[in-house]
Amino acid sequence: MKKYTAELVGTFVLVFGGVGSAVLAGGKIGYLGVAFAFGLSLLAMVYTIGPISGCHINPAVTFGMLVSKKIGAKDALGYMIAQVIGAVIASALILYVASNAAGTPNPIASGLGANGYGEHSPGLYSMGAAMLVEIVLTMFLVLTVLGSTDLKAPVGFAGLAIGLVLTLIHLVGIPITNTSVNPARSIGPAIFVGGWALQQLWLFIVAPLAGATLAAVVYGAMRIPGETITPREAERALKSEQAERLQRAAAGK
């Protein structure tokens, strides 16, 4: 249960920090600021909840782990449910805050940071362009998660790699779709915006899952065979480091 709670909390932080920055401060910080808000939120959560759940906080990442056989189907379903709940709660709070600012546009009418294509794309990009970009960018993210949490990867740097690649992904994707690469992040705002957001939501579920599958296949094809570990194991301190911390704590008593 703790790992599901961690996924709920982590997704809440990602959506409140990322989507919140776009809705509440986007006019002041611009695309670059929003991109960093998403990346920094994810980076912080990798080191905060990574040792508990592996810090997927994204159904696409969880699906990529499932395809790569790094998580079981039961846990994957529990993770995804927790992630969507966290995103919905964060979106509700963002809506409440945005609705209580005098003289500002209706946040629902403004889209509440929802993902879209066509006339609802920031740059008016087509459905085909949105689909392609979401698949490719999700592949970037899941490929980075798989590689940086591999047994052979440098210890302690997964959070930096994953947080930075999410920043890069948003720099590319915001003008096209507002950047999803995360079905939970898309579901949260869409539920409150309704209408067009719900009608276009399918793309932001299908494309990230397709990108995650592609990443798992690509990484499986190029990975050097050997023992595998889960992201949760990779993001924990080494046993030697844990023992050292315990010794220091005992010595300080």
Backbone as a ProteinNet text record, in pm:
[ID]
protein_1_A
[PRIMARY]
MKKYTAELVGTFVLVFGGVGSAVLAGGKIGYLGVAFAFGLSLLAMVYTIGPISGCHINPAVTFGMLVSKKIGAKDALGYMIAQVIGAVIASALILYVASNAAGTPNPIASGLGANGYGEHSPGLYSMGAAMLVEIVLTMFLVLTVLGSTDLKAPVGFAGLAIGLVLTLIHLVGIPITNTSVNPARSIGPAIFVGGWALQQLWLFIVAPLAGATLAAVVYGAMRIPGETITPREAERALKSEQAERLQRAAAGK
[TERTIARY]
82.3	0	85.5	200.4	286.7	337.2	369	419.9	310.8	184.5	75.2	52.5	63.1	50.7	162	282.4	395.5	370.6	313.6	283.8	176.2	77.1	-27.3	32.4	112.7	173.6	269.9	351.2	447.4	379.7	271.7	199.6	131.4	81	21.5	124.7	245.1	350.2	385.3	398.5	433.6	328	201	93.7	71.9	72.8	54	170.8	292.3	408.8	416.2	391.2	404.1	284.3	168.1	47	14.7	38.4	16.1	99.2	224.4	310.3	256.9	202.9	148.9	22.7	-66.4	-195	-180.7	-101.9	-94.7	16.7	121.8	236.4	288.9	220	269.4	296.6	213.2	232.7	358.4	409.3	528.7	655.9	645.7	767.3	786.1	682.6	693.8	715.2	734.5	754.3	876	982.6	1105.1	1081.1	1012.8	984.5	895.3	794.4	704.8	781.7	867.8	948	1034	1095.6	1178.6	1093.7	972.8	884.7	853.1	823.7	798.6	924.4	1036.9	1161.1	1207.1	1197.8	1241.3	1147.9	1018	922.3	955.2	983.3	1015.9	1149.1	1248.5	1379.5	1366.6	1292.5	1275.8	1206.4	1106.3	1031.2	1112.2	1203.1	1287.3	1365.2	1419.4	1499.2	1411.8	1286.5	1197	1122.4	1058.4	978.5	1039	1148	1211.4	1241.8	1299.3	1329	1204.4	1087.3	963.4	891.6	876.1	795.9	869	985	1053.8	1021.2	927.2	889.9	854.8	754.2	704.5	624.5	529.1	434.4	385.6	364.2	325.8	283.1	157.8	115.1	197.5	251.1	333.1	463.1	524.5	646.4	614.8	505	465.2	440.5	376.7	350.7	482.1	577.7	708.7	779.7	765.5	824.4	755.4	624	548.7	594.2	608.2	654.2	796.3	877.6	1015.8	1027.6	911.9	905.1	978.6	970.8	1029.7	924.9	798.4	689.7	580.4	507.7	399.3	271.7	177.9	53.5	-29.8	-35.6	-114.4	-61.1	70.1	130.2	115.5	129.9	117.5	-20.9	-124.4	-260.6	-278.6	-227.2	-236.1	-163.5	-45.7	30.6	-50.8	-107.5	-178.9	-300.8	-373.8	-490	-446.9	-340.8	-290.6	-243.3	-178.6	-128.5	-242.1	-347.3	-461.4	-529.9	-544.7	-605.4	-522.6	-391.1	-303.6	-316.1	-326.2	-337.5	-471.1	-577.1	-710.2	-716.8	-661.1	-659.9	-581.2	-464.1	-381.8	-455.8	-521.9	-595.4	-710.7	-776.8	-886.7	-836.2	-722	-667.4	-619.5	-561.1	-518.4	-639.6	-747.3	-870.8	-924.7	-922.8	-972.4	-890.2	-758.3	-671.7	-691.7	-691.2	-704.1	-839.5	-942.3	-1077	-1094.6	-996.3	-1007.6	-909.7	-873.8	-788.9	-873.5	-885.7	-969.7	-913.5	-1002.5	-962.6	-891.6	-893	-826.6	-930.8	-894.6	-990.2	-1035.5	-1150.2	-1201.4	-1101.5	-1047.6	-946.4	-998.2	-1129.4	-1186.7	-1185.8	-1228.7	-1230.5	-1089.2	-991.7	-851.6	-785.9	-856.5	-805.4	-743	-714.4	-657	-533.8	-456.5	-334	-358.3	-481.1	-513.5	-436.2	-414.5	-344.4	-443	-394.9	-483.9	-409.6	-484.6	-428.8	-527.1	-486.7	-572.1	-589.7	-712.6	-737.3	-705.3	-685.1	-651.5	-502.5	-425.8	-279.1	-227.4	-131.6	-77.3	-27.5	29.8	79.8	-8.2	-130.8	-227.4	-174.4	-105.1	-51.5	-160.6	-148.2	-248.7	-247.2	-352.3	-360.8	-243.1	-207.1	-95.2	35.6	59.9	183	184.6	69.3	59.7	85.6	27.8	47.6	194.2	257.4	398.5	487.6	467.4	551.3	532	408.4	383.4	445.9	442.1	504.7	655.6	716.2	862.3	910.5	843.5	887.7	867.3	759.2	740.8	849.5	887.7	997.2	1125.1	1152.7	1269.6	1266	1149.1	1136.6	1154.8	1081	1085.7	1221.6	1279.9	1413.7	1515	1502.4	1592.1	1571	1446.1	1417.5	1477.3	1458.3	1510.7	1663.2	1726	1871.6	1934.6	1879.3	1941.4	1919.1	1821.3	1797.6	1847.2	1922.6	1979.5	2087.4	2110.5	2211	2348.7	2378	2510.7	2523.1	2413	2415.8	2486.6	2546.3	2610.3	2511.4	2552.7	2464.2	2438	2311.4	2277.2	2244.5	2254.7	2234.6	2104.6	2023.9	1900.2	1809.5	1795.2	1706.6	1745.7	1874.9	1921.9	1889.2	1918.5	1893.7	1745.1	1661.8	1517.5	1456.3	1496.6	1445	1485.6	1608.9	1656.6	1589.9	1568.5	1505.6	1359.4	1292.1	1154.4	1151.3	1252.1	1262.5	1279.3	1369.4	1390.2	1261.3	1193.5	1068.5	966.2	955.5	858.6	900.7	1027.8	1073.4	1032.1	1033.8	992.8	840.8	774.8	633.9	531.9	566.1	466.4	401.4	477.4	411.9	320.6	337.6	262.4	135.9	149.5	33.8	17.7	100.8	113.1	191	237.3	315	239.3	213.8	156.7	264.8	294.3	383	345.1	225.6	181.2	28.1	-36.5	-182.4	-247.8	-188.4	-246.2	-246.6	-137.1	-127.6	-234.2	-269.5	-371.3	-512.4	-534.1	-667.1	-711.6	-620.9	-655.9	-725.2	-659.9	-726.7	-846.5	-838.5	-946.3	-1078.9	-1075.5	-1198.5	-1273.1	-1200.3	-1263.7	-1296.4	-1216.6	-1243.7	-1359.9	-1365.7	-1473.2	-1466.9	-1578.4	-1587.8	-1473.1	-1407.1	-1299.1	-1185.6	-1156.1	-1044.9	-1069.1	-1192.6	-1227.1	-1232.9	-1279.1	-1287	-1148.9	-1049.7	-914.5	-825.4	-877.6	-798.1	-742.3	-814.9	-771.2	-628	-594.3	-460.3	-352.7	-382.5	-283.3	-280.7	-358.2	-348.2	-280.7	-327.7	-275.5	-130.4	-99.6	35.6	142.6	123.1	225	244.5	136.2	150.3	224.9	198.6	271.1	419.3	447.4	586.7	659.5	589.7	648.9	682.3	591.7	615.6	736.3	743.5	855.9	987.7	986.1	1107.3	1152.2	1056.6	1089.6	1150.7	1095.6	1147.1	1287	1304.9	1435.3	1541.7	1507.3	1606.6	1638.7	1537.5	1561.5	1652.3	1642.8	1724.8	1870.1	1895.3	2033.3	2099.1	2020.8	2077.4	2169	2280.9	2372.4	2308.1	2292.6	2226.1	2293	2212.9	2265.3	2152.2	2184.9	2084.2	2009.9	1879.5	1799.6	1753.3	1732	1677.5	1564.9	1479.6	1368.2	1415.1	1341.8	1376.5	1380.8	1292	1290.8	1422.7	1475.6	1604.4	1717.7	1707.5	1813.8	1820.1	1705.5	1699.9	1719.8	1747.8	1779	1928.8	1964.3	2105.4	2164.5	2291.3	2358.8	2354.7	2360.9	2356.9	2471.7	2587.5	2701.7	2675.5	2606.3	2572.1	2467.7	2370.6	2270.6	2334.6	2428.2	2497	2576.9	2640.5	2720	2631.1	2512.8	2419.6	2371.6	2343.9	2300.2	2409.3	2533.5	2645.6	2658	2642.8	2651.8	2538.7	2418.9	2304.6	2323.3	2375.8	2399.5	2507.1	2609.5	2718.9	2674.4	2571.8	2526.3	2431.7	2385	2291.2	2364.4
-121.4	0	126.2	120	238.1	280.8	183	219.3	284.9	243.8	307.4	449.6	466.1	600.3	690.9	634.6	712.4	756.6	669.3	704.9	812.7	803.7	906.4	1041.6	1043.5	1169	1223.4	1136.6	1180.9	1239.1	1175.3	1227.5	1358.9	1368.5	1495.3	1608	1583.5	1685.5	1722.5	1622.1	1648.2	1733.8	1697.7	1770.7	1908.3	1915	2046.1	2138.9	2084.8	2166.6	2203.6	2107	2132	2202.1	2140.2	2201.9	2330.3	2328.1	2447.8	2565.6	2539.3	2647.6	2703.7	2615.3	2660.5	2743.7	2697.8	2765.5	2893	2886.1	2998.1	3097.4	3051.8	3140.4	3138.7	3067.3	3052.7	3183.6	3283.3	3413	3484.8	3449	3515.4	3434.7	3301.3	3220	3160.5	3161	3114	2963.9	2919	2775.9	2720.9	2798.4	2751.1	2726.4	2817.9	2801.5	2682.3	2661.6	2547.3	2416.8	2413.8	2293.7	2258.8	2358.2	2332.8	2293.4	2347	2309.4	2160	2109	1965.2	1885.1	1928.1	1853.5	1852.4	1966	1974.3	1896.9	1898.8	1821.6	1673.3	1624.9	1483.2	1449.6	1536.5	1512.6	1500.4	1591.9	1589.1	1461.1	1418	1298.6	1170.3	1166.5	1047.3	1020.5	1127.2	1109.6	1099.7	1142.9	1139.4	1007.3	964.9	841.6	727.3	754.8	649.7	523.8	537.2	416.5	340.6	406.3	342.3	271.5	343.4	288.9	280.9	345.2	354.4	482.7	561.6	692.3	684.9	606.1	606.3	733.3	762.7	875.9	907.2	803	816	678	660.9	530.6	479	569.7	526.9	463.6	522.2	464.1	328.6	321.1	193.7	88.9	128.2	34.8	-10.9	82.2	45	-54.6	-35	-129.5	-266	-265	-389.6	-466.7	-396.6	-460.2	-513.4	-441.5	-483	-587.4	-626.1	-726.4	-683.2	-552.8	-500.2	-472.7	-502.2	-487.3	-586.6	-638.7	-731.5	-659.7	-732.7	-672.7	-614.6	-683.3	-635.4	-503.3	-496.2	-371.4	-261	-295.9	-196.1	-132.2	-213.7	-160.6	-70.6	-114	-32.4	99.9	96.5	219.5	315.9	263.4	349.9	414.9	338.8	394.5	505.6	480.3	579.8	705.9	687.8	801.4	889.1	827.2	904.5	979.4	914	980.7	1102.1	1086	1197.4	1312.9	1282.2	1386.4	1459.8	1385.6	1446.9	1539.7	1496	1580.5	1708.3	1694.9	1812.4	1908.1	1854.4	1938.6	2011.2	1943.1	2005.9	2124.3	2107.2	2216.6	2332.1	2299.6	2405.3	2485.6	2414.2	2481	2571.8	2524.2	2605.2	2733.1	2719.5	2836.5	2933.8	2881.1	2967.5	3036.6	2974.8	3033.4	3141.5	3155.2	3252.5	3367.9	3398.7	3515.2	3620.1	3737.2	3842.8	3890.6	3911.6	3970.3	3876.7	3746.5	3651.8	3574.5	3526.1	3451.2	3322.7	3273.6	3146.4	3035.6	2965.5	2863.2	2748.1	2719.4	2614.1	2658.9	2782.9	2837.1	2848	2869.1	2880.8	2744.2	2636.2	2502.6	2430.7	2500	2439.9	2354.6	2395.1	2322.3	2189.1	2166	2038.6	2022.7	1898.7	1869.4	1868.2	1911.8	1913.7	1921.8	1902	1913.2	1992.2	2023.2	2104	2243.4	2289.2	2424.6	2437.2	2326.1	2328.3	2305.7	2299.7	2295.1	2437.8	2466	2602.3	2654.6	2565.9	2605.3	2558.7	2513.3	2466.2	2348	2256.5	2138.4	2033.5	1955.7	1856.1	1736.3	1653.9	1532	1439.7	1426.2	1340.3	1385.3	1517.1	1571	1548.5	1568.1	1548.4	1402.2	1311.3	1168.5	1130.8	1174.1	1140.7	1195.2	1321	1384.2	1318.2	1286.4	1222.8	1083	1008.8	876.1	889.1	977.2	992.6	1045.8	1148.2	1207.3	1111.9	1034.1	934.6	828.8	792.9	698	753	882	945.3	924.6	954.2	947.5	805.5	711.3	573.9	511.1	542	491.2	540.3	666.4	722.8	657.1	633.4	565.6	425.3	351.8	215.7	214.9	305.8	308.8	358.2	464.3	524.7	442.2	350.5	264.2	121.5	102.9	-29.1	-61.9	-190.2	-234.2	-177.2	-157.8	-111.2	41.2	112.9	259.4	316.6	436.9	501.3	519.6	488	494.2	639.8	672.5	802.5	910.7	880.2	985.3	970.6	870.9	848	970.1	1030.6	1145.7	1260.7	1286.6	1395.6	1368.2	1246.9	1211.1	1218.4	1164.7	1159.7	1299.6	1378.5	1514.3	1601.9	1588.3	1669.8	1630.7	1499.7	1460.1	1505.7	1509	1558.9	1708.6	1781.3	1923.3	1939.7	1862	1865.4	1832.4	1728.2	1685.4	1798.7	1872.4	1982.1	2100.3	2123.2	2230.4	2203.7	2077.6	2039.3	2033.2	1974.8	1940.1	2045.7	2142.3	2240.5	2314.4	2362.4	2434.1	2345.4	2214.7	2123	2071.4	2019.4	1959.2	2006.3	2095.3	2129.8	2021.2	1923.6	1808.9	1723	1601.5	1502.4	1403.9	1308	1192.9	1121.8	1150.9	1100	1101.1	985	981.9	1039.6	1017.8	1071.4	1223.5	1283.3	1429.4	1484.1	1407.4	1450.9	1430.5	1318.4	1286.7	1388.9	1429.8	1522.7	1648.8	1731.7	1853.7	1826.1	1721.2	1693.3	1667	1602.1	1572.2	1701.2	1806.6	1931.5	2022.3	2015.7	2098.2	2040.4	1905.8	1839.8	1869.8	1852.6	1888.6	1840.2	1935.7	1902.3	1826.8	1859.2	1794.6	1644.7	1608.2	1466.8	1399.1	1471.9	1416.2	1385.2	1466.5	1446.5	1366.1	1329.1	1260.8	1127.3	1060.1	928.5	930.7	1040.1	1047.1	1049.9	1116.3	1133.3	1014.8	914.4	784.8	685.4	680.1	583.8	612.6	738.7	772.3	747.5	791	761.2	611.9	533.9	389.7	326.8	376.3	327	364.4	487.7	530.6	450.3	416.3	335.3	195.3	139.1	6.4	10	113.1	127.9	139.9	216	233	99.9	22.3	-107	-200.2	-198.4	-283.5	-238.7	-108.1	-54	-82.3	-58	-80.2	-228.4	-312.6	-456	-504	-438.5	-478.8	-436.5	-325.7	-276.7	-302.2	-343.8	-368	-489.2	-478.5	-591	-688.8	-814.9	-912.1	-921	-943.5	-955.5	-944.8	-940.8	-931.2	-799.1	-801.6	-679.3	-645.1	-516.3	-469.5	-372.1	-347.3	-254.9	-111.7	-11	127.8	155	91.4	112.2	68.2	-45.2	-93.6	-2	45.8	130.4	265.7	315.8	449.4	449.4	332.2	325.1	343.1	386.2	394.4	253.4	243.1	114.3	61.7	-70.1	-129.4	-77.8	-57.4	-5.8	135.7	216	352	350.9	261.5	249.9	210	115.6	71	184.7	264.3	377.7	480.6	505.2	600.5	550.7	420.7	362.9	375	353.3	365.1	509.4	604.6	745.6	783.5	732.9	762.8	705	581.2	517.1	590.4	637.1	707.3	842.4	900.6	1032.5	1028.6	910.2	898.9	907.6
0	0	0	66.2	75.3	-61.9	-148	-280.3	-365.4	-346	-418.3	-367.9	-235.9	-178.5	-229.8	-239.3	-290.8	-434.3	-515.6	-654.7	-662.6	-574.5	-570.6	-533.8	-429.4	-383.6	-489.1	-546.2	-647.3	-769.7	-816.2	-932.3	-898	-776.3	-730.8	-739.5	-690.4	-693.7	-837.6	-924.2	-1063.8	-1132.7	-1115.3	-1182.8	-1120.7	-988.4	-924.9	-958.2	-956.9	-988.5	-1135.5	-1224.6	-1367.9	-1427.5	-1416.1	-1470.5	-1393.7	-1262.8	-1182.9	-1230.5	-1265.6	-1315.1	-1446.3	-1531.8	-1660.1	-1641.8	-1554.5	-1535.5	-1453.5	-1346.7	-1252	-1282.3	-1350.7	-1372.1	-1514.5	-1604.1	-1741.1	-1811.8	-1786.9	-1852.6	-1808.3	-1692.3	-1638.9	-1663.3	-1656.9	-1668.9	-1807.7	-1889.8	-2026.1	-2037.8	-2162.8	-2188.5	-2114.1	-2110.1	-2045.1	-1897.4	-1832.1	-1690	-1662.9	-1747.1	-1730	-1750.3	-1850.8	-1877.4	-1756.1	-1696.8	-1578	-1458	-1448.4	-1337.5	-1342.7	-1460.6	-1475.5	-1444.3	-1501.8	-1481.4	-1337.2	-1269.9	-1130.2	-1037.9	-1070.1	-989.6	-995.9	-1116.5	-1132.5	-1067.3	-1085.8	-1024.5	-872.6	-813	-667	-621.4	-695.9	-656.6	-673.9	-770.6	-787	-659.4	-600.3	-478.6	-353.3	-363.6	-247.5	-235.7	-343.5	-337.9	-419	-489.4	-568.4	-488.8	-368.9	-289.9	-243.5	-249.6	-204.4	-319.2	-430.7	-540.9	-674	-682.9	-810.8	-884.5	-829.9	-885.1	-1033.5	-1064.4	-1202.4	-1227.1	-1139.2	-1142.7	-1284.4	-1362.1	-1502.2	-1552.6	-1594.2	-1643.8	-1761.2	-1842.9	-1955.7	-1907	-1804.1	-1746.8	-1685.4	-1613.1	-1553.4	-1662	-1771.3	-1880.3	-1944	-1957.1	-2010.3	-1920.7	-1788.3	-1693.2	-1702.1	-1726.2	-1739.7	-1864.3	-1975.6	-2099.4	-2083	-2003.4	-1978.7	-1868.3	-1811.5	-1705.7	-1578.9	-1550.3	-1427.3	-1320.6	-1353.7	-1259	-1298.8	-1201.9	-1229.7	-1268.9	-1330.7	-1378.7	-1264.6	-1149.7	-1036.5	-983.6	-963.3	-916.2	-1020.2	-1147.3	-1253.9	-1252.3	-1235.5	-1230.3	-1108.6	-993.6	-872.5	-888.4	-950.4	-975.4	-1061.7	-1171	-1264.5	-1200.1	-1120.7	-1051.5	-955.6	-879.8	-785	-857.7	-970.4	-1047.9	-1097.7	-1148.3	-1198.1	-1083.7	-969.1	-853.3	-811.7	-806.1	-769.9	-867.1	-995.9	-1098.1	-1088.7	-1060.9	-1049.8	-927.9	-817	-697.2	-722.3	-784.1	-814	-907.3	-1009.6	-1104.2	-1036.3	-943.2	-869.7	-787.4	-722.6	-641.8	-728.9	-844	-936.9	-982.9	-1015.6	-1059.3	-949.5	-826.3	-714.7	-699.3	-701.9	-685.5	-801.3	-923.7	-1041.5	-1046.4	-989.2	-990.5	-885.7	-797.8	-689.7	-702.4	-825.4	-852.3	-924.2	-864.3	-921.2	-1054.7	-1150.6	-1277.7	-1373	-1346.7	-1436	-1516.7	-1636.1	-1719.2	-1650	-1689.6	-1639.4	-1673.2	-1572.1	-1600.4	-1685.4	-1676.7	-1760.8	-1906.5	-1930.6	-2066.2	-2122.2	-2032.8	-2076.3	-2096.3	-2059.7	-2085.6	-1968.3	-1859.4	-1738.2	-1768.8	-1868	-1902.4	-1970.2	-2019.1	-2083.4	-2213.3	-2252.3	-2376.8	-2493	-2610.7	-2725.5	-2856.7	-2963.9	-3098.4	-3183.9	-3307.7	-3393.9	-3337.8	-3325.7	-3274.4	-3125.7	-3057.7	-2915.1	-2890.2	-2996.4	-2986.6	-2977.6	-2887.6	-2879.6	-3014.8	-3095.6	-3227.1	-3340.4	-3309.6	-3408.3	-3490.3	-3423.2	-3491.3	-3510	-3616.1	-3650.9	-3557.2	-3567.5	-3487.7	-3517.6	-3645.2	-3683.5	-3622.5	-3625.7	-3567.5	-3416.6	-3352.2	-3207.8	-3171.5	-3247	-3222.1	-3233.6	-3342	-3364.9	-3254.3	-3218.1	-3116.7	-2980.5	-2945.3	-2814.9	-2808.1	-2917.5	-2919.4	-2903.8	-2982.2	-2980.2	-2845.3	-2792.7	-2666.5	-2548.7	-2552.1	-2446.6	-2454.6	-2576.7	-2592.7	-2529.3	-2549.2	-2486.3	-2334.8	-2274.9	-2129.7	-2078.4	-2133.9	-2083.8	-2111.9	-2224.9	-2256.2	-2153.3	-2113.7	-2012.7	-1877	-1841	-1713.4	-1713.7	-1821.2	-1829.9	-1823.3	-1894.2	-1897.1	-1769	-1712.2	-1593.4	-1467.6	-1470.7	-1354.6	-1378.8	-1484.2	-1513	-1410.4	-1389.8	-1292.8	-1323.3	-1450.2	-1491.5	-1495.8	-1471.4	-1476.5	-1353.9	-1365.6	-1250.2	-1135.8	-1016	-899.7	-858.8	-832.5	-777.1	-877.1	-1006.8	-1107.2	-1185.8	-1152.9	-1228.2	-1224	-1106.8	-1092.9	-1183.4	-1193.3	-1279.4	-1425.1	-1469.5	-1608.9	-1642	-1554.7	-1580.1	-1573	-1474	-1462.1	-1579.6	-1624	-1736.8	-1867.3	-1888	-2014.1	-2016.2	-1900.6	-1899.7	-1930.7	-1884.7	-1920	-2070.4	-2129.3	-2274.6	-2349	-2303	-2366.3	-2368	-2260.1	-2254.7	-2342	-2353.8	-2442.6	-2586.9	-2624.7	-2760.3	-2772.6	-2672.6	-2686.7	-2650.4	-2565.9	-2522.1	-2639.2	-2737.8	-2847.9	-2932.6	-2921.9	-3007.7	-2940	-2818.6	-2749.9	-2605.4	-2558.7	-2416.2	-2342.5	-2414.2	-2366.4	-2265.1	-2307.5	-2216.7	-2175.4	-2260.3	-2235	-2104.2	-2055.6	-1925.7	-1922.2	-1942.9	-1944	-1818.6	-1701.8	-1578.3	-1581.4	-1626.4	-1636	-1729.9	-1834.4	-1929.5	-1876.3	-1807.1	-1755	-1650.8	-1562.1	-1454.7	-1503.4	-1584.3	-1632	-1721.7	-1805.4	-1900.8	-1831.5	-1716.6	-1642.5	-1606.6	-1573.1	-1530.2	-1649.2	-1754.6	-1872.9	-1952.3	-1961.7	-2035.3	-2184.2	-2253.4	-2395	-2479.8	-2547.2	-2639.4	-2572.2	-2445.5	-2375.2	-2358.9	-2326.3	-2314	-2450.7	-2550.9	-2685.7	-2742.3	-2707.2	-2759.7	-2664.6	-2549.8	-2448.2	-2496	-2583.8	-2630.5	-2683.6	-2755.5	-2814.9	-2707.2	-2595.6	-2489.8	-2392.4	-2425	-2357.9	-2451.2	-2575.9	-2673.3	-2710.5	-2742.8	-2788.8	-2682.3	-2556.4	-2455.3	-2431.5	-2433.8	-2414.5	-2531.7	-2652.4	-2769.8	-2761	-2716.3	-2700.6	-2595.3	-2488.4	-2381.5	-2431.6	-2510.1	-2567	-2660.6	-2742.7	-2834.6	-2758.4	-2650	-2568.8	-2509.7	-2458.8	-2399.8	-2503.4	-2624.4	-2732.1	-2773.5	-2790.8	-2831.5	-2726.3	-2599.2	-2493.5	-2479.6	-2493.5	-2487	-2597.9	-2715.2	-2829.2	-2813.9	-2744.8	-2736.6	-2602.1	-2502.4	-2370	-2369.3	-2299.3	-2282.4	-2184.8	-2222.1	-2133.7	-1996.8	-1896.5	-1760.7	-1661.6	-1535	-1429.7	-1438.8	-1410.8	-1412	-1270.9	-1247.5	-1120.4	-1151	-1053.2	-1071.6	-1045.9	-1097.2	-1066.1	-915.7	-839.3	-694	-632.5	-678.8	-627.8	-673.2	-797.4	-851.8	-783	-734.8	-676	-525.5	-468.4	-326.3	-304.4	-183.9	-147.9	-145.5	-177.3	-170.2	-26.4	-12.2	121.5	207.4	144.5	219	268.9	186.1	226.2	337.9	329.1	433.7	566.1	559.7	681	742.6	657	706.2	775.4	718	778.3	914.1	922.4	1049.2	1155.5	1116	1209	1258.6	1168.2	1206.8	1301.9	1271.4	1357.2	1495.7	1501.6	1629.6	1709.3	1639.5	1705.3	1760.5	1695.5	1737.6	1855.7	1894.3	2007.4	2140.4
[MASK]
+++++++++++++++++++++++++++++++++++++++++++++++++++++++++++++++++++++++++++++++++++++++++++++++++++++++++++++++++++++++++++++++++++++++++++++++++++++++++++++++++++++++++++++++++++++++++++++++++++++++++++++++++++++++++++++++++++++++++++++++++++++++++++++

